[in-house]
Amino acid sequence: MNEFRIKYNIGEDHAKLDNFHYYMADSPMQALAFHNDMITKKNLKMQTISVERYCKYAEKWIDESEVLNKNFH
């Protein structure tokens, strides 16, 4: 289980202010699935910008955004 943060813009006009949602998940794909479920349940319009995994040993966020280019089935 890892900590992931997903950077997003909310709203149709994609405001200049970015926000983060944090998830505990087994993979970046699972974290993105949790994020997409939340978007659907709350009927939100937002742009997902990035997905990052926190490495507690290096004490830094590692980019996992390639998951944004994969299709969910």
mmCIF file of the N, C-alpha and C atoms, coordinates in Angstrom:
data_MODEL
# 
_entry.id   MODEL 
# 
loop_
_atom_site.group_PDB 
_atom_site.id 
_atom_site.type_symbol 
_atom_site.label_atom_id 
_atom_site.label_alt_id 
_atom_site.label_comp_id 
_atom_site.label_asym_id 
_atom_site.label_entity_id 
_atom_site.label_seq_id 
_atom_site.pdbx_PDB_ins_code 
_atom_site.Cartn_x 
_atom_site.Cartn_y 
_atom_site.Cartn_z 
_atom_site.occupancy 
_atom_site.B_iso_or_equiv 
_atom_site.pdbx_formal_charge 
_atom_site.auth_seq_id 
_atom_site.auth_comp_id 
_atom_site.auth_asym_id 
_atom_site.auth_atom_id 
_atom_site.pdbx_PDB_model_num 
ATOM 1   N N  . MET A 1 1  ? 0.859   -1.175 0.000   1.00 0.00 ? 1  MET A N  1 
ATOM 2   C CA . MET A 1 1  ? 0.000   0.000  0.000   1.00 0.00 ? 1  MET A CA 1 
ATOM 3   C C  . MET A 1 1  ? 0.906   1.238  0.000   1.00 0.00 ? 1  MET A C  1 
ATOM 4   N N  . ASN A 1 2  ? 0.612   2.165  -0.886  1.00 0.00 ? 2  ASN A N  1 
ATOM 5   C CA . ASN A 1 2  ? 1.372   3.398  -1.016  1.00 0.00 ? 2  ASN A CA 1 
ATOM 6   C C  . ASN A 1 2  ? 0.456   4.608  -0.956  1.00 0.00 ? 2  ASN A C  1 
ATOM 7   N N  . GLU A 1 3  ? 1.038   5.743  -0.658  1.00 0.00 ? 3  GLU A N  1 
ATOM 8   C CA . GLU A 1 3  ? 0.291   7.002  -0.681  1.00 0.00 ? 3  GLU A CA 1 
ATOM 9   C C  . GLU A 1 3  ? 0.465   7.636  -2.061  1.00 0.00 ? 3  GLU A C  1 
ATOM 10  N N  . PHE A 1 4  ? -0.640  8.010  -2.672  1.00 0.00 ? 4  PHE A N  1 
ATOM 11  C CA . PHE A 1 4  ? -0.629  8.675  -3.967  1.00 0.00 ? 4  PHE A CA 1 
ATOM 12  C C  . PHE A 1 4  ? -1.301  10.027 -3.834  1.00 0.00 ? 4  PHE A C  1 
ATOM 13  N N  . ARG A 1 5  ? -0.848  10.974 -4.644  1.00 0.00 ? 5  ARG A N  1 
ATOM 14  C CA . ARG A 1 5  ? -1.560  12.251 -4.724  1.00 0.00 ? 5  ARG A CA 1 
ATOM 15  C C  . ARG A 1 5  ? -1.850  12.520 -6.194  1.00 0.00 ? 5  ARG A C  1 
ATOM 16  N N  . ILE A 1 6  ? -3.043  13.027 -6.415  1.00 0.00 ? 6  ILE A N  1 
ATOM 17  C CA . ILE A 1 6  ? -3.493  13.331 -7.766  1.00 0.00 ? 6  ILE A CA 1 
ATOM 18  C C  . ILE A 1 6  ? -3.736  14.834 -7.846  1.00 0.00 ? 6  ILE A C  1 
ATOM 19  N N  . LYS A 1 7  ? -3.033  15.462 -8.766  1.00 0.00 ? 7  LYS A N  1 
ATOM 20  C CA . LYS A 1 7  ? -3.146  16.899 -8.985  1.00 0.00 ? 7  LYS A CA 1 
ATOM 21  C C  . LYS A 1 7  ? -4.241  17.144 -10.014 1.00 0.00 ? 7  LYS A C  1 
ATOM 22  N N  . TYR A 1 8  ? -5.115  18.118 -9.733  1.00 0.00 ? 8  TYR A N  1 
ATOM 23  C CA . TYR A 1 8  ? -6.241  18.384 -10.629 1.00 0.00 ? 8  TYR A CA 1 
ATOM 24  C C  . TYR A 1 8  ? -6.629  19.848 -10.605 1.00 0.00 ? 8  TYR A C  1 
ATOM 25  N N  . ASN A 1 9  ? -7.347  20.266 -11.637 1.00 0.00 ? 9  ASN A N  1 
ATOM 26  C CA . ASN A 1 9  ? -8.042  21.556 -11.728 1.00 0.00 ? 9  ASN A CA 1 
ATOM 27  C C  . ASN A 1 9  ? -9.524  21.255 -11.708 1.00 0.00 ? 9  ASN A C  1 
ATOM 28  N N  . ILE A 1 10 ? -10.277 21.994 -10.924 1.00 0.00 ? 10 ILE A N  1 
ATOM 29  C CA . ILE A 1 10 ? -11.715 21.763 -10.890 1.00 0.00 ? 10 ILE A CA 1 
ATOM 30  C C  . ILE A 1 10 ? -12.430 22.829 -11.723 1.00 0.00 ? 10 ILE A C  1 
ATOM 31  N N  . GLY A 1 11 ? -13.509 22.441 -12.323 1.00 0.00 ? 11 GLY A N  1 
ATOM 32  C CA . GLY A 1 11 ? -14.318 23.369 -13.108 1.00 0.00 ? 11 GLY A CA 1 
ATOM 33  C C  . GLY A 1 11 ? -14.057 23.246 -14.589 1.00 0.00 ? 11 GLY A C  1 
ATOM 34  N N  . GLU A 1 12 ? -15.026 23.683 -15.358 1.00 0.00 ? 12 GLU A N  1 
ATOM 35  C CA . GLU A 1 12 ? -14.931 23.583 -16.811 1.00 0.00 ? 12 GLU A CA 1 
ATOM 36  C C  . GLU A 1 12 ? -13.887 24.536 -17.380 1.00 0.00 ? 12 GLU A C  1 
ATOM 37  N N  . ASP A 1 13 ? -13.692 25.668 -16.718 1.00 0.00 ? 13 ASP A N  1 
ATOM 38  C CA . ASP A 1 13 ? -12.734 26.643 -17.235 1.00 0.00 ? 13 ASP A CA 1 
ATOM 39  C C  . ASP A 1 13 ? -11.306 26.351 -16.769 1.00 0.00 ? 13 ASP A C  1 
ATOM 40  N N  . HIS A 1 14 ? -11.135 25.336 -15.955 1.00 0.00 ? 14 HIS A N  1 
ATOM 41  C CA . HIS A 1 14 ? -9.829  24.904 -15.454 1.00 0.00 ? 14 HIS A CA 1 
ATOM 42  C C  . HIS A 1 14 ? -9.058  26.077 -14.846 1.00 0.00 ? 14 HIS A C  1 
ATOM 43  N N  . ALA A 1 15 ? -9.471  26.426 -13.653 1.00 0.00 ? 15 ALA A N  1 
ATOM 44  C CA . ALA A 1 15 ? -8.894  27.553 -12.925 1.00 0.00 ? 15 ALA A CA 1 
ATOM 45  C C  . ALA A 1 15 ? -7.373  27.424 -12.809 1.00 0.00 ? 15 ALA A C  1 
ATOM 46  N N  . LYS A 1 16 ? -6.747  28.538 -12.530 1.00 0.00 ? 16 LYS A N  1 
ATOM 47  C CA . LYS A 1 16 ? -5.289  28.561 -12.407 1.00 0.00 ? 16 LYS A CA 1 
ATOM 48  C C  . LYS A 1 16 ? -4.803  27.839 -11.158 1.00 0.00 ? 16 LYS A C  1 
ATOM 49  N N  . LEU A 1 17 ? -5.651  27.687 -10.177 1.00 0.00 ? 17 LEU A N  1 
ATOM 50  C CA . LEU A 1 17 ? -5.272  27.069 -8.915  1.00 0.00 ? 17 LEU A CA 1 
ATOM 51  C C  . LEU A 1 17 ? -5.404  25.551 -8.996  1.00 0.00 ? 17 LEU A C  1 
ATOM 52  N N  . ASP A 1 18 ? -4.308  24.848 -8.802  1.00 0.00 ? 18 ASP A N  1 
ATOM 53  C CA . ASP A 1 18 ? -4.329  23.385 -8.782  1.00 0.00 ? 18 ASP A CA 1 
ATOM 54  C C  . ASP A 1 18 ? -4.555  22.892 -7.360  1.00 0.00 ? 18 ASP A C  1 
ATOM 55  N N  . ASN A 1 19 ? -5.192  21.735 -7.242  1.00 0.00 ? 19 ASN A N  1 
ATOM 56  C CA . ASN A 1 19 ? -5.452  21.105 -5.955  1.00 0.00 ? 19 ASN A CA 1 
ATOM 57  C C  . ASN A 1 19 ? -4.971  19.664 -6.001  1.00 0.00 ? 19 ASN A C  1 
ATOM 58  N N  . PHE A 1 20 ? -4.946  19.024 -4.824  1.00 0.00 ? 20 PHE A N  1 
ATOM 59  C CA . PHE A 1 20 ? -4.532  17.631 -4.729  1.00 0.00 ? 20 PHE A CA 1 
ATOM 60  C C  . PHE A 1 20 ? -5.568  16.817 -3.975  1.00 0.00 ? 20 PHE A C  1 
ATOM 61  N N  . HIS A 1 21 ? -5.758  15.583 -4.388  1.00 0.00 ? 21 HIS A N  1 
ATOM 62  C CA . HIS A 1 21 ? -6.470  14.569 -3.612  1.00 0.00 ? 21 HIS A CA 1 
ATOM 63  C C  . HIS A 1 21 ? -5.450  13.492 -3.279  1.00 0.00 ? 21 HIS A C  1 
ATOM 64  N N  . TYR A 1 22 ? -5.549  12.938 -2.083  1.00 0.00 ? 22 TYR A N  1 
ATOM 65  C CA . TYR A 1 22 ? -4.609  11.914 -1.620  1.00 0.00 ? 22 TYR A CA 1 
ATOM 66  C C  . TYR A 1 22 ? -5.354  10.607 -1.432  1.00 0.00 ? 22 TYR A C  1 
ATOM 67  N N  . TYR A 1 23 ? -4.710  9.504  -1.834  1.00 0.00 ? 23 TYR A N  1 
ATOM 68  C CA . TYR A 1 23 ? -5.313  8.170  -1.744  1.00 0.00 ? 23 TYR A CA 1 
ATOM 69  C C  . TYR A 1 23 ? -4.271  7.163  -1.285  1.00 0.00 ? 23 TYR A C  1 
ATOM 70  N N  . MET A 1 24 ? -4.705  6.188  -0.523  1.00 0.00 ? 24 MET A N  1 
ATOM 71  C CA . MET A 1 24 ? -3.882  5.014  -0.212  1.00 0.00 ? 24 MET A CA 1 
ATOM 72  C C  . MET A 1 24 ? -4.326  3.926  -1.184  1.00 0.00 ? 24 MET A C  1 
ATOM 73  N N  . ALA A 1 25 ? -3.381  3.387  -1.950  1.00 0.00 ? 25 ALA A N  1 
ATOM 74  C CA . ALA A 1 25 ? -3.716  2.406  -2.979  1.00 0.00 ? 25 ALA A CA 1 
ATOM 75  C C  . ALA A 1 25 ? -2.525  1.483  -3.225  1.00 0.00 ? 25 ALA A C  1 
ATOM 76  N N  . ASP A 1 26 ? -2.800  0.378  -3.923  1.00 0.00 ? 26 ASP A N  1 
ATOM 77  C CA . ASP A 1 26 ? -1.758  -0.594 -4.249  1.00 0.00 ? 26 ASP A CA 1 
ATOM 78  C C  . ASP A 1 26 ? -0.990  -0.227 -5.506  1.00 0.00 ? 26 ASP A C  1 
ATOM 79  N N  . SER A 1 27 ? -1.561  0.614  -6.356  1.00 0.00 ? 27 SER A N  1 
ATOM 80  C CA . SER A 1 27 ? -0.928  0.974  -7.625  1.00 0.00 ? 27 SER A CA 1 
ATOM 81  C C  . SER A 1 27 ? -1.434  2.345  -8.062  1.00 0.00 ? 27 SER A C  1 
ATOM 82  N N  . PRO A 1 28 ? -0.712  2.977  -8.997  1.00 0.00 ? 28 PRO A N  1 
ATOM 83  C CA . PRO A 1 28 ? -1.213  4.256  -9.502  1.00 0.00 ? 28 PRO A CA 1 
ATOM 84  C C  . PRO A 1 28 ? -2.537  4.103  -10.240 1.00 0.00 ? 28 PRO A C  1 
ATOM 85  N N  . MET A 1 29 ? -2.737  2.958  -10.885 1.00 0.00 ? 29 MET A N  1 
ATOM 86  C CA . MET A 1 29 ? -4.007  2.716  -11.582 1.00 0.00 ? 29 MET A CA 1 
ATOM 87  C C  . MET A 1 29 ? -5.172  2.643  -10.589 1.00 0.00 ? 29 MET A C  1 
ATOM 88  N N  . GLN A 1 30 ? -4.948  1.997  -9.459  1.00 0.00 ? 30 GLN A N  1 
ATOM 89  C CA . GLN A 1 30 ? -5.996  1.905  -8.439  1.00 0.00 ? 30 GLN A CA 1 
ATOM 90  C C  . GLN A 1 30 ? -6.296  3.283  -7.847  1.00 0.00 ? 30 GLN A C  1 
ATOM 91  N N  . ALA A 1 31 ? -5.262  4.077  -7.596  1.00 0.00 ? 31 ALA A N  1 
ATOM 92  C CA . ALA A 1 31 ? -5.470  5.433  -7.070  1.00 0.00 ? 31 ALA A CA 1 
ATOM 93  C C  . ALA A 1 31 ? -6.276  6.267  -8.058  1.00 0.00 ? 31 ALA A C  1 
ATOM 94  N N  . LEU A 1 32 ? -5.952  6.153  -9.341  1.00 0.00 ? 32 LEU A N  1 
ATOM 95  C CA . LEU A 1 32 ? -6.699  6.889  -10.362 1.00 0.00 ? 32 LEU A CA 1 
ATOM 96  C C  . LEU A 1 32 ? -8.142  6.393  -10.449 1.00 0.00 ? 32 LEU A C  1 
ATOM 97  N N  . ALA A 1 33 ? -8.342  5.096  -10.292 1.00 0.00 ? 33 ALA A N  1 
ATOM 98  C CA . ALA A 1 33 ? -9.705  4.549  -10.295 1.00 0.00 ? 33 ALA A CA 1 
ATOM 99  C C  . ALA A 1 33 ? -10.511 5.116  -9.120  1.00 0.00 ? 33 ALA A C  1 
ATOM 100 N N  . PHE A 1 34 ? -9.896  5.200  -7.918  1.00 0.00 ? 34 PHE A N  1 
ATOM 101 C CA . PHE A 1 34 ? -10.572 5.802  -6.767  1.00 0.00 ? 34 PHE A CA 1 
ATOM 102 C C  . PHE A 1 34 ? -10.941 7.257  -7.071  1.00 0.00 ? 34 PHE A C  1 
ATOM 103 N N  . HIS A 1 35 ? -10.013 7.976  -7.684  1.00 0.00 ? 35 HIS A N  1 
ATOM 104 C CA . HIS A 1 35 ? -10.234 9.383  -8.038  1.00 0.00 ? 35 HIS A CA 1 
ATOM 105 C C  . HIS A 1 35 ? -11.384 9.513  -9.042  1.00 0.00 ? 35 HIS A C  1 
ATOM 106 N N  . ASN A 1 36 ? -11.367 8.680  -10.076 1.00 0.00 ? 36 ASN A N  1 
ATOM 107 C CA . ASN A 1 36 ? -12.426 8.730  -11.092 1.00 0.00 ? 36 ASN A CA 1 
ATOM 108 C C  . ASN A 1 36 ? -13.783 8.354  -10.508 1.00 0.00 ? 36 ASN A C  1 
ATOM 109 N N  . ASP A 1 37 ? -13.815 7.402  -9.582  1.00 0.00 ? 37 ASP A N  1 
ATOM 110 C CA . ASP A 1 37 ? -15.074 7.040  -8.909  1.00 0.00 ? 37 ASP A CA 1 
ATOM 111 C C  . ASP A 1 37 ? -15.629 8.225  -8.125  1.00 0.00 ? 37 ASP A C  1 
ATOM 112 N N  . MET A 1 38 ? -14.745 8.942  -7.430  1.00 0.00 ? 38 MET A N  1 
ATOM 113 C CA . MET A 1 38 ? -15.175 10.104 -6.658  1.00 0.00 ? 38 MET A CA 1 
ATOM 114 C C  . MET A 1 38 ? -15.726 11.188 -7.582  1.00 0.00 ? 38 MET A C  1 
ATOM 115 N N  . ILE A 1 39 ? -15.060 11.408 -8.722  1.00 0.00 ? 39 ILE A N  1 
ATOM 116 C CA . ILE A 1 39 ? -15.527 12.399 -9.688  1.00 0.00 ? 39 ILE A CA 1 
ATOM 117 C C  . ILE A 1 39 ? -16.926 12.043 -10.183 1.00 0.00 ? 39 ILE A C  1 
ATOM 118 N N  . THR A 1 40 ? -17.137 10.768 -10.502 1.00 0.00 ? 40 THR A N  1 
ATOM 119 C CA . THR A 1 40 ? -18.422 10.301 -11.003 1.00 0.00 ? 40 THR A CA 1 
ATOM 120 C C  . THR A 1 40 ? -19.517 10.422 -9.944  1.00 0.00 ? 40 THR A C  1 
ATOM 121 N N  . LYS A 1 41 ? -19.217 9.984  -8.707  1.00 0.00 ? 41 LYS A N  1 
ATOM 122 C CA . LYS A 1 41 ? -20.211 10.021 -7.630  1.00 0.00 ? 41 LYS A CA 1 
ATOM 123 C C  . LYS A 1 41 ? -20.651 11.437 -7.300  1.00 0.00 ? 41 LYS A C  1 
ATOM 124 N N  . LYS A 1 42 ? -19.709 12.382 -7.357  1.00 0.00 ? 42 LYS A N  1 
ATOM 125 C CA . LYS A 1 42 ? -20.033 13.770 -7.012  1.00 0.00 ? 42 LYS A CA 1 
ATOM 126 C C  . LYS A 1 42 ? -20.396 14.604 -8.232  1.00 0.00 ? 42 LYS A C  1 
ATOM 127 N N  . ASN A 1 43 ? -20.411 13.964 -9.412  1.00 0.00 ? 43 ASN A N  1 
ATOM 128 C CA . ASN A 1 43 ? -20.781 14.625 -10.665 1.00 0.00 ? 43 ASN A CA 1 
ATOM 129 C C  . ASN A 1 43 ? -19.973 15.910 -10.884 1.00 0.00 ? 43 ASN A C  1 
ATOM 130 N N  . LEU A 1 44 ? -18.650 15.777 -10.758 1.00 0.00 ? 44 LEU A N  1 
ATOM 131 C CA . LEU A 1 44 ? -17.748 16.921 -10.904 1.00 0.00 ? 44 LEU A CA 1 
ATOM 132 C C  . LEU A 1 44 ? -17.155 16.977 -12.302 1.00 0.00 ? 44 LEU A C  1 
ATOM 133 N N  . LYS A 1 45 ? -16.780 18.165 -12.702 1.00 0.00 ? 45 LYS A N  1 
ATOM 134 C CA . LYS A 1 45 ? -16.048 18.358 -13.953 1.00 0.00 ? 45 LYS A CA 1 
ATOM 135 C C  . LYS A 1 45 ? -14.674 18.863 -13.559 1.00 0.00 ? 45 LYS A C  1 
ATOM 136 N N  . MET A 1 46 ? -13.647 18.089 -13.891 1.00 0.00 ? 46 MET A N  1 
ATOM 137 C CA . MET A 1 46 ? -12.296 18.493 -13.533 1.00 0.00 ? 46 MET A CA 1 
ATOM 138 C C  . MET A 1 46 ? -11.296 17.904 -14.502 1.00 0.00 ? 46 MET A C  1 
ATOM 139 N N  . GLN A 1 47 ? -10.130 18.488 -14.515 1.00 0.00 ? 47 GLN A N  1 
ATOM 140 C CA . GLN A 1 47 ? -9.031  18.024 -15.345 1.00 0.00 ? 47 GLN A CA 1 
ATOM 141 C C  . GLN A 1 47 ? -7.990  17.391 -14.428 1.00 0.00 ? 47 GLN A C  1 
ATOM 142 N N  . THR A 1 48 ? -7.688  16.114 -14.637 1.00 0.00 ? 48 THR A N  1 
ATOM 143 C CA . THR A 1 48 ? -6.647  15.431 -13.875 1.00 0.00 ? 48 THR A CA 1 
ATOM 144 C C  . THR A 1 48 ? -5.304  15.735 -14.541 1.00 0.00 ? 48 THR A C  1 
ATOM 145 N N  . ILE A 1 49 ? -4.369  16.251 -13.770 1.00 0.00 ? 49 ILE A N  1 
ATOM 146 C CA . ILE A 1 49 ? -3.097  16.715 -14.308 1.00 0.00 ? 49 ILE A CA 1 
ATOM 147 C C  . ILE A 1 49 ? -1.975  15.703 -14.114 1.00 0.00 ? 49 ILE A C  1 
ATOM 148 N N  . SER A 1 50 ? -1.868  15.140 -12.900 1.00 0.00 ? 50 SER A N  1 
ATOM 149 C CA . SER A 1 50 ? -0.777  14.200 -12.645 1.00 0.00 ? 50 SER A CA 1 
ATOM 150 C C  . SER A 1 50 ? -1.129  13.231 -11.530 1.00 0.00 ? 50 SER A C  1 
ATOM 151 N N  . VAL A 1 51 ? -0.376  12.125 -11.493 1.00 0.00 ? 51 VAL A N  1 
ATOM 152 C CA . VAL A 1 51 ? -0.472  11.123 -10.436 1.00 0.00 ? 51 VAL A CA 1 
ATOM 153 C C  . VAL A 1 51 ? 0.947   10.910 -9.916  1.00 0.00 ? 51 VAL A C  1 
ATOM 154 N N  . GLU A 1 52 ? 1.112   10.987 -8.594  1.00 0.00 ? 52 GLU A N  1 
ATOM 155 C CA . GLU A 1 52 ? 2.431   10.805 -7.990  1.00 0.00 ? 52 GLU A CA 1 
ATOM 156 C C  . GLU A 1 52 ? 2.341   9.836  -6.817  1.00 0.00 ? 52 GLU A C  1 
ATOM 157 N N  . ARG A 1 53 ? 3.416   9.087  -6.610  1.00 0.00 ? 53 ARG A N  1 
ATOM 158 C CA . ARG A 1 53 ? 3.525   8.136  -5.491  1.00 0.00 ? 53 ARG A CA 1 
ATOM 159 C C  . ARG A 1 53 ? 4.585   8.654  -4.533  1.00 0.00 ? 53 ARG A C  1 
ATOM 160 N N  . TYR A 1 54 ? 4.279   8.615  -3.243  1.00 0.00 ? 54 TYR A N  1 
ATOM 161 C CA . TYR A 1 54 ? 5.245   9.081  -2.251  1.00 0.00 ? 54 TYR A CA 1 
ATOM 162 C C  . TYR A 1 54 ? 6.188   7.952  -1.878  1.00 0.00 ? 54 TYR A C  1 
ATOM 163 N N  . CYS A 1 55 ? 7.484   8.212  -1.994  1.00 0.00 ? 55 CYS A N  1 
ATOM 164 C CA . CYS A 1 55 ? 8.501   7.248  -1.571  1.00 0.00 ? 55 CYS A CA 1 
ATOM 165 C C  . CYS A 1 55 ? 9.015   7.699  -0.207  1.00 0.00 ? 55 CYS A C  1 
ATOM 166 N N  . LYS A 1 56 ? 8.659   6.950  0.823   1.00 0.00 ? 56 LYS A N  1 
ATOM 167 C CA . LYS A 1 56 ? 9.032   7.370  2.172   1.00 0.00 ? 56 LYS A CA 1 
ATOM 168 C C  . LYS A 1 56 ? 10.529  7.234  2.425   1.00 0.00 ? 56 LYS A C  1 
ATOM 169 N N  . TYR A 1 57 ? 11.209  6.395  1.666   1.00 0.00 ? 57 TYR A N  1 
ATOM 170 C CA . TYR A 1 57 ? 12.649  6.215  1.855   1.00 0.00 ? 57 TYR A CA 1 
ATOM 171 C C  . TYR A 1 57 ? 13.438  7.378  1.251   1.00 0.00 ? 57 TYR A C  1 
ATOM 172 N N  . ALA A 1 58 ? 13.024  7.848  0.097   1.00 0.00 ? 58 ALA A N  1 
ATOM 173 C CA . ALA A 1 58 ? 13.672  8.994  -0.543  1.00 0.00 ? 58 ALA A CA 1 
ATOM 174 C C  . ALA A 1 58 ? 13.048  10.315 -0.093  1.00 0.00 ? 58 ALA A C  1 
ATOM 175 N N  . GLU A 1 59 ? 11.909  10.230 0.599   1.00 0.00 ? 59 GLU A N  1 
ATOM 176 C CA . GLU A 1 59 ? 11.154  11.396 1.070   1.00 0.00 ? 59 GLU A CA 1 
ATOM 177 C C  . GLU A 1 59 ? 10.844  12.366 -0.068  1.00 0.00 ? 59 GLU A C  1 
ATOM 178 N N  . LYS A 1 60 ? 10.322  11.796 -1.179  1.00 0.00 ? 60 LYS A N  1 
ATOM 179 C CA . LYS A 1 60 ? 9.927   12.624 -2.312  1.00 0.00 ? 60 LYS A CA 1 
ATOM 180 C C  . LYS A 1 60 ? 8.798   11.958 -3.079  1.00 0.00 ? 60 LYS A C  1 
ATOM 181 N N  . TRP A 1 61 ? 8.122   12.760 -3.906  1.00 0.00 ? 61 TRP A N  1 
ATOM 182 C CA . TRP A 1 61 ? 7.040   12.279 -4.747  1.00 0.00 ? 61 TRP A CA 1 
ATOM 183 C C  . TRP A 1 61 ? 7.621   11.837 -6.087  1.00 0.00 ? 61 TRP A C  1 
ATOM 184 N N  . ILE A 1 62 ? 7.198   10.665 -6.552  1.00 0.00 ? 62 ILE A N  1 
ATOM 185 C CA . ILE A 1 62 ? 7.669   10.096 -7.821  1.00 0.00 ? 62 ILE A CA 1 
ATOM 186 C C  . ILE A 1 62 ? 6.527   10.139 -8.821  1.00 0.00 ? 62 ILE A C  1 
ATOM 187 N N  . ASP A 1 63 ? 6.816   10.693 -9.991  1.00 0.00 ? 63 ASP A N  1 
ATOM 188 C CA . ASP A 1 63 ? 5.797   10.849 -11.037 1.00 0.00 ? 63 ASP A CA 1 
ATOM 189 C C  . ASP A 1 63 ? 5.361   9.492  -11.578 1.00 0.00 ? 63 ASP A C  1 
ATOM 190 N N  . GLU A 1 64 ? 4.059   9.249  -11.555 1.00 0.00 ? 64 GLU A N  1 
ATOM 191 C CA . GLU A 1 64 ? 3.448   8.020  -12.086 1.00 0.00 ? 64 GLU A CA 1 
ATOM 192 C C  . GLU A 1 64 ? 2.388   8.388  -13.123 1.00 0.00 ? 64 GLU A C  1 
ATOM 193 N N  . SER A 1 65 ? 2.529   9.553  -13.731 1.00 0.00 ? 65 SER A N  1 
ATOM 194 C CA . SER A 1 65 ? 1.488   10.091 -14.620 1.00 0.00 ? 65 SER A CA 1 
ATOM 195 C C  . SER A 1 65 ? 1.274   9.306  -15.903 1.00 0.00 ? 65 SER A C  1 
ATOM 196 N N  . GLU A 1 66 ? 2.161   8.380  -16.225 1.00 0.00 ? 66 GLU A N  1 
ATOM 197 C CA . GLU A 1 66 ? 1.940   7.560  -17.426 1.00 0.00 ? 66 GLU A CA 1 
ATOM 198 C C  . GLU A 1 66 ? 0.635   6.788  -17.344 1.00 0.00 ? 66 GLU A C  1 
ATOM 199 N N  . VAL A 1 67 ? 0.137   6.591  -16.133 1.00 0.00 ? 67 VAL A N  1 
ATOM 200 C CA . VAL A 1 67 ? -1.147  5.896  -15.959 1.00 0.00 ? 67 VAL A CA 1 
ATOM 201 C C  . VAL A 1 67 ? -2.297  6.694  -16.583 1.00 0.00 ? 67 VAL A C  1 
ATOM 202 N N  . LEU A 1 68 ? -2.131  8.001  -16.746 1.00 0.00 ? 68 LEU A N  1 
ATOM 203 C CA . LEU A 1 68 ? -3.189  8.821  -17.345 1.00 0.00 ? 68 LEU A CA 1 
ATOM 204 C C  . LEU A 1 68 ? -3.395  8.479  -18.827 1.00 0.00 ? 68 LEU A C  1 
ATOM 205 N N  . ASN A 1 69 ? -2.396  7.900  -19.459 1.00 0.00 ? 69 ASN A N  1 
ATOM 206 C CA . ASN A 1 69 ? -2.490  7.559  -20.881 1.00 0.00 ? 69 ASN A CA 1 
ATOM 207 C C  . ASN A 1 69 ? -3.017  6.159  -21.130 1.00 0.00 ? 69 ASN A C  1 
ATOM 208 N N  . LYS A 1 70 ? -3.268  5.388  -20.055 1.00 0.00 ? 70 LYS A N  1 
ATOM 209 C CA . LYS A 1 70 ? -3.780  4.023  -20.207 1.00 0.00 ? 70 LYS A CA 1 
ATOM 210 C C  . LYS A 1 70 ? -5.301  4.021  -20.184 1.00 0.00 ? 70 LYS A C  1 
ATOM 211 N N  . ASN A 1 71 ? -5.900  3.081  -20.883 1.00 0.00 ? 71 ASN A N  1 
ATOM 212 C CA . ASN A 1 71 ? -7.350  2.949  -20.918 1.00 0.00 ? 71 ASN A CA 1 
ATOM 213 C C  . ASN A 1 71 ? -7.832  2.005  -19.827 1.00 0.00 ? 71 ASN A C  1 
ATOM 214 N N  . PHE A 1 72 ? -8.954  2.323  -19.224 1.00 0.00 ? 72 PHE A N  1 
ATOM 215 C CA . PHE A 1 72 ? -9.581  1.457  -18.227 1.00 0.00 ? 72 PHE A CA 1 
ATOM 216 C C  . PHE A 1 72 ? -10.666 0.624  -18.910 1.00 0.00 ? 72 PHE A C  1 
ATOM 217 N N  . HIS A 1 73 ? -10.707 -0.665 -18.592 1.00 0.00 ? 73 HIS A N  1 
ATOM 218 C CA . HIS A 1 73 ? -11.762 -1.539 -19.135 1.00 0.00 ? 73 HIS A CA 1 
ATOM 219 C C  . HIS A 1 73 ? -12.450 -2.258 -18.007 1.00 0.00 ? 73 HIS A C  1 
# 
